[in-house]
Amino acid sequence: MTNRPVLSTAQSIAAHLEQMILDGSLAPERRIPSERQLSARLGVSRAIIREALHELHGRGLIETRHGKGSFVSCVVPPLEPDSALLQAFSGHPRTLYNLFEVREQLEGQAAALAAERATEADQYRIRKAFEAMEAADPLTNADLDHAFHLAIVEASHNPVLVHVLNSLKGLMLNSVQAAVANLSPRKAFKQQIDKHHRQIYHAVISRQARWARKAAMAHVRHVSDSLRLIEAQEQHLIRTALDDAPAVANAQAG
């Protein structure tokens, strides 16, 4: 019989946190609870918590940000906002629609998994994100729109899916900004988007996986098709929130 090595308390806690990262309970770039919070929650001293976090940091599973705390590392590091490659992708005319093709498949899967796997805490985060998005100014809610979809992705508890989508977050946010800038000022398009968001929300919360997948995919497809239509008709598309602010006002007035 092979004797397994006995883990120290700090190693056991490090293993526990590692498992939370691997099963998606701690998503990429999610802040790790503070030493004080972990100490109270796990019933050990802060010195032991510090030792456990030091081990995870040494293995590259978490990173420390000065004055902010420890955060889960990314399996696939996201491109920096000023990355030349990100700028090139953002400016390429087909990238927006290529991204929607990817989003349709991955977000459909994420919504289905979230309907099946979301914990009470996940559902609470999804509910708060949905309510914040609904209450916001529709012309400036790109970040809240993105946060709603992100809450559903994280509730899928598929860490590979979460890390892959997180690596695309810069491009993802650009696609949401394009949708908000071009579609929100147009009443018919905005009403359909609101309807899709409500369908996705209720499907996930009521744990109807098939409906959640269908609603999420239909939403992304509708946004992509609508942007194509606007671009074809007007020979112009606002691709980021800062691209052409006057055009938003003109569209709203129309």
C-alpha positions as CSV (number, residue, x, y, z in Angstrom):
1,M,0.0,0.0,0.0
2,T,1.3,3.4,-1.0
3,N,1.2,6.0,1.8
4,R,0.0,9.3,0.6
5,P,1.8,12.4,1.9
6,V,0.0,14.2,4.7
7,L,-0.8,17.7,3.6
8,S,-0.3,20.6,6.0
9,T,-3.3,22.9,6.8
10,A,-2.0,25.5,4.4
11,Q,-1.5,23.0,1.6
12,S,-5.1,21.7,2.2
13,I,-6.5,25.2,1.9
14,A,-4.4,25.9,-1.2
15,A,-5.8,22.6,-2.7
16,H,-9.3,23.7,-1.8
17,L,-8.9,27.1,-3.5
18,E,-7.3,25.4,-6.5
19,Q,-10.3,23.1,-6.9
20,M,-12.6,26.1,-6.8
21,I,-10.6,27.7,-9.6
22,L,-10.6,24.4,-11.6
23,D,-14.3,23.8,-11.3
24,G,-15.1,27.4,-12.2
25,S,-16.4,28.5,-8.8
26,L,-13.6,31.2,-8.9
27,A,-13.7,32.6,-12.4
28,P,-10.7,34.2,-14.1
29,E,-9.9,37.7,-12.7
30,R,-12.3,37.1,-9.9
31,R,-11.0,38.6,-6.6
32,I,-10.1,36.0,-4.0
33,P,-11.7,36.7,-0.6
34,S,-9.4,38.6,1.7
35,E,-7.2,36.9,4.3
36,R,-9.5,38.0,7.0
37,Q,-12.6,36.6,5.2
38,L,-10.9,33.3,4.4
39,S,-9.6,33.0,8.0
40,A,-13.1,33.5,9.4
41,R,-14.8,31.2,6.8
42,L,-12.3,28.3,7.1
43,G,-11.5,28.6,10.8
44,V,-7.7,29.0,10.6
45,S,-5.3,31.7,11.3
46,R,-4.5,34.5,8.8
47,A,-0.8,33.3,8.8
48,I,-2.0,29.9,7.4
49,I,-4.2,31.6,4.8
50,R,-1.2,33.8,3.8
51,E,0.9,30.7,3.3
52,A,-1.7,29.0,1.2
53,L,-2.1,32.1,-1.0
54,H,1.7,32.4,-1.3
55,E,1.8,28.8,-2.6
56,L,-0.9,29.5,-5.2
57,H,0.8,32.7,-6.3
58,G,4.1,30.8,-6.7
59,R,2.4,28.3,-9.0
60,G,0.9,31.1,-11.1
61,L,-2.7,30.2,-10.2
62,I,-3.4,33.6,-8.7
63,E,-1.8,37.1,-9.1
64,T,-1.5,39.9,-6.6
65,R,-2.5,43.4,-7.5
66,H,-1.0,46.1,-5.2
67,G,-3.7,47.6,-3.0
68,K,-6.4,45.5,-4.5
69,G,-5.8,41.9,-3.4
70,S,-5.4,38.5,-5.1
71,F,-7.1,37.5,-8.3
72,V,-7.5,34.3,-10.2
73,S,-5.0,34.1,-13.1
74,C,-6.2,33.7,-16.7
75,V,-5.5,30.4,-18.6
76,V,-5.6,32.3,-21.8
77,P,-4.3,35.9,-21.1
78,P,-6.6,38.5,-22.6
79,L,-5.1,41.0,-25.1
80,E,-4.2,44.3,-23.6
81,P,-6.5,47.2,-24.7
82,D,-3.5,48.9,-26.5
83,S,-2.4,45.7,-28.1
84,A,-1.5,46.2,-31.8
85,L,-3.3,42.9,-32.6
86,L,-6.4,43.9,-30.7
87,Q,-6.5,47.2,-32.5
88,A,-6.0,45.4,-35.9
89,F,-8.9,43.0,-35.1
90,S,-11.1,45.8,-33.9
91,G,-10.6,47.7,-37.0
92,H,-11.1,44.9,-39.5
93,P,-14.6,45.0,-41.0
94,R,-15.3,41.2,-40.7
95,T,-14.1,40.8,-37.1
96,L,-17.3,42.0,-35.6
97,Y,-19.4,39.4,-37.5
98,N,-16.8,36.7,-36.9
99,L,-17.1,37.4,-33.2
100,F,-20.8,37.1,-33.3
101,E,-20.5,33.7,-34.9
102,V,-18.3,32.5,-32.0
103,R,-20.6,34.2,-29.4
104,E,-23.7,32.5,-30.8
105,Q,-22.3,29.1,-30.2
106,L,-20.4,29.6,-26.9
107,E,-23.0,31.8,-25.2
108,G,-25.8,29.4,-26.2
109,Q,-23.8,26.6,-24.5
110,A,-23.1,28.8,-21.5
111,A,-26.7,29.7,-21.0
112,A,-27.8,26.0,-21.2
113,L,-25.1,25.0,-18.7
114,A,-26.0,28.0,-16.4
115,A,-29.6,26.8,-16.4
116,E,-28.5,23.4,-15.2
117,R,-25.7,24.3,-12.9
118,A,-26.2,27.8,-11.4
119,T,-26.0,28.0,-7.7
120,E,-28.2,30.3,-5.6
121,A,-25.3,32.7,-5.5
122,D,-25.0,32.6,-9.3
123,Q,-28.7,33.2,-9.7
124,Y,-28.5,36.2,-7.3
125,R,-25.6,37.7,-9.4
126,I,-27.5,37.1,-12.6
127,R,-30.7,38.7,-11.2
128,K,-28.8,41.8,-10.0
129,A,-27.0,42.1,-13.3
130,F,-30.3,41.8,-15.2
131,E,-32.0,44.4,-13.0
132,A,-29.0,46.8,-13.3
133,M,-29.0,46.5,-17.1
134,E,-32.8,47.0,-17.3
135,A,-32.7,50.1,-15.1
136,A,-29.8,51.8,-17.0
137,D,-29.9,54.3,-19.9
138,P,-30.1,52.1,-23.0
139,L,-27.6,54.2,-24.8
140,T,-24.9,53.9,-22.2
141,N,-25.4,50.4,-20.7
142,A,-22.8,48.5,-22.8
143,D,-20.8,47.6,-19.7
144,L,-24.0,46.4,-17.8
145,D,-25.2,44.5,-20.9
146,H,-21.8,42.7,-21.0
147,A,-21.9,42.1,-17.2
148,F,-25.3,40.3,-17.6
149,H,-23.9,38.0,-20.2
150,L,-20.7,37.4,-18.2
151,A,-22.7,36.5,-15.1
152,I,-24.4,33.7,-17.1
153,V,-21.1,32.5,-18.6
154,E,-19.6,32.2,-15.1
155,A,-22.7,30.4,-13.9
156,S,-21.9,27.6,-16.5
157,H,-19.2,26.4,-14.2
158,N,-17.2,25.2,-17.2
159,P,-13.8,26.9,-16.5
160,V,-12.5,26.2,-20.0
161,L,-15.5,28.0,-21.5
162,V,-15.2,30.8,-19.0
163,H,-11.4,31.3,-19.6
164,V,-11.8,31.2,-23.4
165,L,-14.5,33.9,-23.4
166,N,-12.6,35.9,-20.8
167,S,-9.6,36.0,-23.2
168,L,-11.8,37.7,-25.7
169,K,-13.3,40.2,-23.3
170,G,-11.9,43.2,-25.2
171,L,-13.4,42.2,-28.5
172,M,-16.6,41.0,-26.7
173,L,-17.1,44.4,-25.1
174,N,-16.5,46.1,-28.5
175,S,-19.3,43.9,-30.0
176,V,-21.7,44.9,-27.2
177,Q,-20.8,48.6,-27.6
178,A,-21.5,48.3,-31.4
179,A,-24.9,46.7,-30.6
180,V,-25.8,49.3,-28.1
181,A,-24.7,52.3,-30.2
182,N,-26.5,51.1,-33.4
183,L,-29.5,49.3,-32.2
184,S,-30.6,50.9,-28.9
185,P,-31.6,54.2,-30.5
186,R,-33.9,52.3,-33.0
187,K,-37.1,51.4,-31.2
188,A,-38.0,48.1,-33.0
189,F,-34.5,46.7,-32.6
190,K,-34.3,47.7,-29.0
191,Q,-37.6,46.1,-28.2
192,Q,-36.5,42.8,-29.7
193,I,-33.2,42.9,-27.7
194,D,-35.1,43.6,-24.5
195,K,-37.4,40.7,-25.2
196,H,-34.4,38.4,-25.8
197,H,-32.7,39.5,-22.6
198,R,-35.9,38.7,-20.6
199,Q,-36.2,35.3,-22.3
200,I,-32.6,34.4,-21.5
201,Y,-32.9,35.6,-17.9
202,H,-36.2,33.7,-17.2
203,A,-34.9,30.6,-19.0
204,V,-31.7,30.4,-16.9
205,I,-33.5,31.3,-13.6
206,S,-36.2,28.7,-14.2
207,R,-33.6,26.1,-15.1
208,Q,-34.9,25.5,-18.6
209,A,-31.7,24.6,-20.4
210,R,-33.1,24.0,-23.9
211,W,-35.0,27.3,-23.9
212,A,-31.9,29.1,-22.5
213,R,-29.7,27.9,-25.3
214,K,-32.3,28.8,-27.9
215,A,-32.9,32.2,-26.5
216,A,-29.2,33.1,-26.2
217,M,-28.4,31.9,-29.7
218,A,-31.4,33.8,-31.1
219,H,-30.3,37.0,-29.3
220,V,-26.7,37.0,-30.7
221,R,-28.0,36.0,-34.2
222,H,-30.5,38.8,-34.1
223,V,-27.9,41.4,-33.1
224,S,-25.5,40.3,-35.9
225,D,-28.2,40.2,-38.6
226,S,-29.5,43.6,-37.5
227,L,-26.1,45.2,-37.7
228,R,-25.5,43.7,-41.1
229,L,-28.9,45.2,-42.3
230,I,-28.1,48.6,-40.9
231,E,-24.6,48.6,-42.5
232,A,-26.0,47.5,-45.9
233,Q,-28.7,50.2,-45.8
234,E,-26.7,53.1,-44.5
235,Q,-23.2,52.1,-45.6
236,H,-22.0,52.9,-42.1
237,L,-21.8,51.3,-38.8
238,I,-20.8,52.6,-35.4
239,R,-18.3,49.9,-34.3
240,T,-17.4,51.3,-30.8
241,A,-19.0,53.6,-28.3
242,L,-16.4,56.3,-29.3
243,D,-16.5,55.8,-33.0
244,D,-19.2,58.2,-34.0
245,A,-21.2,59.7,-31.1
246,P,-23.1,62.2,-33.3
247,A,-24.5,59.4,-35.4
248,V,-26.1,57.9,-32.3
249,A,-27.9,61.2,-31.5
250,N,-29.1,61.4,-35.1
251,A,-30.3,57.9,-35.1
252,Q,-32.2,58.5,-31.9
253,A,-33.8,61.6,-33.3
254,G,-34.9,59.6,-36.3
